[in-house]
């Protein structure tokens, strides 16, 4: 499997983090100019990008040099990143907690599957 295909979801996830950072800065600047201190959805969403995605980054950082990246891992990487975009999209728009939680939990399940698949491929020497 091409390293490019493995790293593209990682780059998109990092891009999402930077986009949320810029959104947070813009949101806080507007709030400061208006003399308001309110709900900082961009800031909270930005902080979330250093929680669950950290396990994703570590997994890819381990899987690549160990040459345990295949079609399944790439496919699951894409699904995970899509769940992160869905989570962020809900977070910074409607902030519907139920929808946001569903997107988050979907990401958790996909990431768990990725780690399980990786661990089994290492332990069973697949």
mmCIF file of the C-alpha atoms, coordinates in Angstrom:
data_MODEL
# 
_entry.id   MODEL 
# 
loop_
_atom_site.group_PDB 
_atom_site.id 
_atom_site.type_symbol 
_atom_site.label_atom_id 
_atom_site.label_alt_id 
_atom_site.label_comp_id 
_atom_site.label_asym_id 
_atom_site.label_entity_id 
_atom_site.label_seq_id 
_atom_site.pdbx_PDB_ins_code 
_atom_site.Cartn_x 
_atom_site.Cartn_y 
_atom_site.Cartn_z 
_atom_site.occupancy 
_atom_site.B_iso_or_equiv 
_atom_site.pdbx_formal_charge 
_atom_site.auth_seq_id 
_atom_site.auth_comp_id 
_atom_site.auth_asym_id 
_atom_site.auth_atom_id 
_atom_site.pdbx_PDB_model_num 
ATOM 1   C CA . UNK A 1 1   ? 0.000   0.000   0.000  1.00 0.00 ? 1   UNK A CA 1 
ATOM 2   C CA . UNK A 1 2   ? 1.350   3.428   -0.932 1.00 0.00 ? 2   UNK A CA 1 
ATOM 3   C CA . UNK A 1 3   ? 2.541   5.644   1.902  1.00 0.00 ? 3   UNK A CA 1 
ATOM 4   C CA . UNK A 1 4   ? 0.670   8.500   0.205  1.00 0.00 ? 4   UNK A CA 1 
ATOM 5   C CA . UNK A 1 5   ? -2.672  6.708   0.679  1.00 0.00 ? 5   UNK A CA 1 
ATOM 6   C CA . UNK A 1 6   ? -1.864  5.965   4.302  1.00 0.00 ? 6   UNK A CA 1 
ATOM 7   C CA . UNK A 1 7   ? -0.849  9.511   5.133  1.00 0.00 ? 7   UNK A CA 1 
ATOM 8   C CA . UNK A 1 8   ? -3.596  11.369  3.247  1.00 0.00 ? 8   UNK A CA 1 
ATOM 9   C CA . UNK A 1 9   ? -6.205  10.779  6.005  1.00 0.00 ? 9   UNK A CA 1 
ATOM 10  C CA . UNK A 1 10  ? -3.614  11.913  8.559  1.00 0.00 ? 10  UNK A CA 1 
ATOM 11  C CA . UNK A 1 11  ? -2.987  15.111  6.577  1.00 0.00 ? 11  UNK A CA 1 
ATOM 12  C CA . UNK A 1 12  ? -6.728  15.760  6.363  1.00 0.00 ? 12  UNK A CA 1 
ATOM 13  C CA . UNK A 1 13  ? -7.117  15.256  10.102 1.00 0.00 ? 13  UNK A CA 1 
ATOM 14  C CA . UNK A 1 14  ? -4.258  17.672  10.772 1.00 0.00 ? 14  UNK A CA 1 
ATOM 15  C CA . UNK A 1 15  ? -5.844  20.105  8.294  1.00 0.00 ? 15  UNK A CA 1 
ATOM 16  C CA . UNK A 1 16  ? -9.118  19.894  10.220 1.00 0.00 ? 16  UNK A CA 1 
ATOM 17  C CA . UNK A 1 17  ? -7.246  20.736  13.415 1.00 0.00 ? 17  UNK A CA 1 
ATOM 18  C CA . UNK A 1 18  ? -5.664  23.821  11.847 1.00 0.00 ? 18  UNK A CA 1 
ATOM 19  C CA . UNK A 1 19  ? -9.001  24.901  10.314 1.00 0.00 ? 19  UNK A CA 1 
ATOM 20  C CA . UNK A 1 20  ? -10.599 24.691  13.755 1.00 0.00 ? 20  UNK A CA 1 
ATOM 21  C CA . UNK A 1 21  ? -7.690  26.657  15.205 1.00 0.00 ? 21  UNK A CA 1 
ATOM 22  C CA . UNK A 1 22  ? -8.304  29.443  12.684 1.00 0.00 ? 22  UNK A CA 1 
ATOM 23  C CA . UNK A 1 23  ? -12.033 29.304  13.392 1.00 0.00 ? 23  UNK A CA 1 
ATOM 24  C CA . UNK A 1 24  ? -11.337 29.537  17.110 1.00 0.00 ? 24  UNK A CA 1 
ATOM 25  C CA . UNK A 1 25  ? -9.109  32.585  16.644 1.00 0.00 ? 25  UNK A CA 1 
ATOM 26  C CA . UNK A 1 26  ? -11.726 34.296  14.457 1.00 0.00 ? 26  UNK A CA 1 
ATOM 27  C CA . UNK A 1 27  ? -14.530 33.454  16.891 1.00 0.00 ? 27  UNK A CA 1 
ATOM 28  C CA . UNK A 1 28  ? -12.608 34.715  19.905 1.00 0.00 ? 28  UNK A CA 1 
ATOM 29  C CA . UNK A 1 29  ? -11.569 37.885  18.063 1.00 0.00 ? 29  UNK A CA 1 
ATOM 30  C CA . UNK A 1 30  ? -15.206 38.655  17.154 1.00 0.00 ? 30  UNK A CA 1 
ATOM 31  C CA . UNK A 1 31  ? -16.342 37.969  20.723 1.00 0.00 ? 31  UNK A CA 1 
ATOM 32  C CA . UNK A 1 32  ? -13.632 40.194  22.144 1.00 0.00 ? 32  UNK A CA 1 
ATOM 33  C CA . UNK A 1 33  ? -14.492 43.071  19.781 1.00 0.00 ? 33  UNK A CA 1 
ATOM 34  C CA . UNK A 1 34  ? -18.178 42.733  20.661 1.00 0.00 ? 34  UNK A CA 1 
ATOM 35  C CA . UNK A 1 35  ? -17.370 42.674  24.365 1.00 0.00 ? 35  UNK A CA 1 
ATOM 36  C CA . UNK A 1 36  ? -18.876 39.227  24.726 1.00 0.00 ? 36  UNK A CA 1 
ATOM 37  C CA . UNK A 1 37  ? -17.576 36.179  26.406 1.00 0.00 ? 37  UNK A CA 1 
ATOM 38  C CA . UNK A 1 38  ? -19.657 33.236  25.341 1.00 0.00 ? 38  UNK A CA 1 
ATOM 39  C CA . UNK A 1 39  ? -19.697 29.652  24.266 1.00 0.00 ? 39  UNK A CA 1 
ATOM 40  C CA . UNK A 1 40  ? -16.488 28.913  22.383 1.00 0.00 ? 40  UNK A CA 1 
ATOM 41  C CA . UNK A 1 41  ? -17.551 26.018  20.152 1.00 0.00 ? 41  UNK A CA 1 
ATOM 42  C CA . UNK A 1 42  ? -14.500 26.339  17.888 1.00 0.00 ? 42  UNK A CA 1 
ATOM 43  C CA . UNK A 1 43  ? -12.174 26.309  20.884 1.00 0.00 ? 43  UNK A CA 1 
ATOM 44  C CA . UNK A 1 44  ? -13.846 23.277  22.420 1.00 0.00 ? 44  UNK A CA 1 
ATOM 45  C CA . UNK A 1 45  ? -13.859 21.460  19.087 1.00 0.00 ? 45  UNK A CA 1 
ATOM 46  C CA . UNK A 1 46  ? -10.209 22.368  18.531 1.00 0.00 ? 46  UNK A CA 1 
ATOM 47  C CA . UNK A 1 47  ? -9.336  20.877  21.927 1.00 0.00 ? 47  UNK A CA 1 
ATOM 48  C CA . UNK A 1 48  ? -11.144 17.670  20.941 1.00 0.00 ? 48  UNK A CA 1 
ATOM 49  C CA . UNK A 1 49  ? -8.670  17.227  18.090 1.00 0.00 ? 49  UNK A CA 1 
ATOM 50  C CA . UNK A 1 50  ? -5.995  16.435  20.686 1.00 0.00 ? 50  UNK A CA 1 
ATOM 51  C CA . UNK A 1 51  ? -7.953  13.670  22.356 1.00 0.00 ? 51  UNK A CA 1 
ATOM 52  C CA . UNK A 1 52  ? -9.227  10.798  20.203 1.00 0.00 ? 52  UNK A CA 1 
ATOM 53  C CA . UNK A 1 53  ? -7.165  11.699  17.086 1.00 0.00 ? 53  UNK A CA 1 
ATOM 54  C CA . UNK A 1 54  ? -3.990  11.343  19.147 1.00 0.00 ? 54  UNK A CA 1 
ATOM 55  C CA . UNK A 1 55  ? -4.578  7.577   19.239 1.00 0.00 ? 55  UNK A CA 1 
ATOM 56  C CA . UNK A 1 56  ? -5.048  7.644   15.462 1.00 0.00 ? 56  UNK A CA 1 
ATOM 57  C CA . UNK A 1 57  ? -1.754  9.478   14.914 1.00 0.00 ? 57  UNK A CA 1 
ATOM 58  C CA . UNK A 1 58  ? 0.129   7.083   17.196 1.00 0.00 ? 58  UNK A CA 1 
ATOM 59  C CA . UNK A 1 59  ? -1.347  4.082   15.403 1.00 0.00 ? 59  UNK A CA 1 
ATOM 60  C CA . UNK A 1 60  ? -0.297  5.339   11.969 1.00 0.00 ? 60  UNK A CA 1 
ATOM 61  C CA . UNK A 1 61  ? 3.135   6.312   13.305 1.00 0.00 ? 61  UNK A CA 1 
ATOM 62  C CA . UNK A 1 62  ? 3.594   2.728   14.505 1.00 0.00 ? 62  UNK A CA 1 
ATOM 63  C CA . UNK A 1 63  ? 1.970   0.932   11.580 1.00 0.00 ? 63  UNK A CA 1 
ATOM 64  C CA . UNK A 1 64  ? 3.972   2.636   8.831  1.00 0.00 ? 64  UNK A CA 1 
ATOM 65  C CA . UNK A 1 65  ? 7.523   1.764   9.879  1.00 0.00 ? 65  UNK A CA 1 
ATOM 66  C CA . UNK A 1 66  ? 6.402   -1.726  10.937 1.00 0.00 ? 66  UNK A CA 1 
ATOM 67  C CA . UNK A 1 67  ? 4.882   -2.201  7.467  1.00 0.00 ? 67  UNK A CA 1 
ATOM 68  C CA . UNK A 1 68  ? 1.490   -3.185  8.831  1.00 0.00 ? 68  UNK A CA 1 
ATOM 69  C CA . UNK A 1 69  ? -0.586  -0.923  6.633  1.00 0.00 ? 69  UNK A CA 1 
ATOM 70  C CA . UNK A 1 70  ? -2.876  -2.517  4.111  1.00 0.00 ? 70  UNK A CA 1 
ATOM 71  C CA . UNK A 1 71  ? -6.169  -1.797  2.383  1.00 0.00 ? 71  UNK A CA 1 
ATOM 72  C CA . UNK A 1 72  ? -8.177  -2.444  5.569  1.00 0.00 ? 72  UNK A CA 1 
ATOM 73  C CA . UNK A 1 73  ? -6.080  0.014   7.582  1.00 0.00 ? 73  UNK A CA 1 
ATOM 74  C CA . UNK A 1 74  ? -6.331  2.682   4.873  1.00 0.00 ? 74  UNK A CA 1 
ATOM 75  C CA . UNK A 1 75  ? -10.094 2.192   4.549  1.00 0.00 ? 75  UNK A CA 1 
ATOM 76  C CA . UNK A 1 76  ? -10.597 2.424   8.299  1.00 0.00 ? 76  UNK A CA 1 
ATOM 77  C CA . UNK A 1 77  ? -8.385  5.530   8.394  1.00 0.00 ? 77  UNK A CA 1 
ATOM 78  C CA . UNK A 1 78  ? -10.663 7.233   5.896  1.00 0.00 ? 78  UNK A CA 1 
ATOM 79  C CA . UNK A 1 79  ? -13.766 6.224   7.835  1.00 0.00 ? 79  UNK A CA 1 
ATOM 80  C CA . UNK A 1 80  ? -12.227 7.534   11.059 1.00 0.00 ? 80  UNK A CA 1 
ATOM 81  C CA . UNK A 1 81  ? -11.366 10.889  9.491  1.00 0.00 ? 81  UNK A CA 1 
ATOM 82  C CA . UNK A 1 82  ? -14.885 11.185  8.039  1.00 0.00 ? 82  UNK A CA 1 
ATOM 83  C CA . UNK A 1 83  ? -16.299 10.659  11.542 1.00 0.00 ? 83  UNK A CA 1 
ATOM 84  C CA . UNK A 1 84  ? -14.013 13.420  12.840 1.00 0.00 ? 84  UNK A CA 1 
ATOM 85  C CA . UNK A 1 85  ? -15.228 15.816  10.149 1.00 0.00 ? 85  UNK A CA 1 
ATOM 86  C CA . UNK A 1 86  ? -18.829 14.895  10.947 1.00 0.00 ? 86  UNK A CA 1 
ATOM 87  C CA . UNK A 1 87  ? -18.184 15.440  14.656 1.00 0.00 ? 87  UNK A CA 1 
ATOM 88  C CA . UNK A 1 88  ? -16.534 18.811  14.023 1.00 0.00 ? 88  UNK A CA 1 
ATOM 89  C CA . UNK A 1 89  ? -19.261 19.857  11.588 1.00 0.00 ? 89  UNK A CA 1 
ATOM 90  C CA . UNK A 1 90  ? -21.988 19.235  14.142 1.00 0.00 ? 90  UNK A CA 1 
ATOM 91  C CA . UNK A 1 91  ? -19.898 20.754  16.931 1.00 0.00 ? 91  UNK A CA 1 
ATOM 92  C CA . UNK A 1 92  ? -19.337 24.133  15.259 1.00 0.00 ? 92  UNK A CA 1 
ATOM 93  C CA . UNK A 1 93  ? -22.819 24.465  13.729 1.00 0.00 ? 93  UNK A CA 1 
ATOM 94  C CA . UNK A 1 94  ? -25.900 23.138  15.518 1.00 0.00 ? 94  UNK A CA 1 
ATOM 95  C CA . UNK A 1 95  ? -23.900 21.592  18.378 1.00 0.00 ? 95  UNK A CA 1 
ATOM 96  C CA . UNK A 1 96  ? -26.625 18.962  18.690 1.00 0.00 ? 96  UNK A CA 1 
ATOM 97  C CA . UNK A 1 97  ? -25.209 16.855  21.505 1.00 0.00 ? 97  UNK A CA 1 
ATOM 98  C CA . UNK A 1 98  ? -26.968 13.676  20.376 1.00 0.00 ? 98  UNK A CA 1 
ATOM 99  C CA . UNK A 1 99  ? -25.674 13.916  16.792 1.00 0.00 ? 99  UNK A CA 1 
ATOM 100 C CA . UNK A 1 100 ? -22.250 14.974  17.965 1.00 0.00 ? 100 UNK A CA 1 
ATOM 101 C CA . UNK A 1 101 ? -22.132 12.021  20.359 1.00 0.00 ? 101 UNK A CA 1 
ATOM 102 C CA . UNK A 1 102 ? -23.112 9.606   17.610 1.00 0.00 ? 102 UNK A CA 1 
ATOM 103 C CA . UNK A 1 103 ? -20.337 10.883  15.343 1.00 0.00 ? 103 UNK A CA 1 
ATOM 104 C CA . UNK A 1 104 ? -17.856 10.707  18.223 1.00 0.00 ? 104 UNK A CA 1 
ATOM 105 C CA . UNK A 1 105 ? -18.873 7.169   19.171 1.00 0.00 ? 105 UNK A CA 1 
ATOM 106 C CA . UNK A 1 106 ? -18.675 6.019   15.539 1.00 0.00 ? 106 UNK A CA 1 
ATOM 107 C CA . UNK A 1 107 ? -15.096 7.324   15.503 1.00 0.00 ? 107 UNK A CA 1 
ATOM 108 C CA . UNK A 1 108 ? -14.331 5.494   18.741 1.00 0.00 ? 108 UNK A CA 1 
ATOM 109 C CA . UNK A 1 109 ? -15.603 2.220   17.286 1.00 0.00 ? 109 UNK A CA 1 
ATOM 110 C CA . UNK A 1 110 ? -13.604 2.646   14.081 1.00 0.00 ? 110 UNK A CA 1 
ATOM 111 C CA . UNK A 1 111 ? -10.443 3.553   15.976 1.00 0.00 ? 111 UNK A CA 1 
ATOM 112 C CA . UNK A 1 112 ? -10.922 0.587   18.303 1.00 0.00 ? 112 UNK A CA 1 
ATOM 113 C CA . UNK A 1 113 ? -11.303 -1.679  15.264 1.00 0.00 ? 113 UNK A CA 1 
ATOM 114 C CA . UNK A 1 114 ? -8.111  -0.215  13.788 1.00 0.00 ? 114 UNK A CA 1 
ATOM 115 C CA . UNK A 1 115 ? -6.127  -0.828  16.976 1.00 0.00 ? 115 UNK A CA 1 
ATOM 116 C CA . UNK A 1 116 ? -7.524  -4.344  17.321 1.00 0.00 ? 116 UNK A CA 1 
ATOM 117 C CA . UNK A 1 117 ? -6.717  -5.142  13.693 1.00 0.00 ? 117 UNK A CA 1 
ATOM 118 C CA . UNK A 1 118 ? -3.189  -3.735  14.102 1.00 0.00 ? 118 UNK A CA 1 
ATOM 119 C CA . UNK A 1 119 ? -2.548  -5.576  17.370 1.00 0.00 ? 119 UNK A CA 1 
ATOM 120 C CA . UNK A 1 120 ? -3.784  -8.880  15.954 1.00 0.00 ? 120 UNK A CA 1 
ATOM 121 C CA . UNK A 1 121 ? -1.708  -8.448  12.798 1.00 0.00 ? 121 UNK A CA 1 
ATOM 122 C CA . UNK A 1 122 ? 1.393   -7.898  14.963 1.00 0.00 ? 122 UNK A CA 1 
ATOM 123 C CA . UNK A 1 123 ? 0.673   -10.637 17.482 1.00 0.00 ? 123 UNK A CA 1 
ATOM 124 C CA . UNK A 1 124 ? -0.416  -13.226 14.908 1.00 0.00 ? 124 UNK A CA 1 
ATOM 125 C CA . UNK A 1 125 ? 2.354   -12.210 12.502 1.00 0.00 ? 125 UNK A CA 1 
ATOM 126 C CA . UNK A 1 126 ? -0.069  -11.565 9.648  1.00 0.00 ? 126 UNK A CA 1 
# 
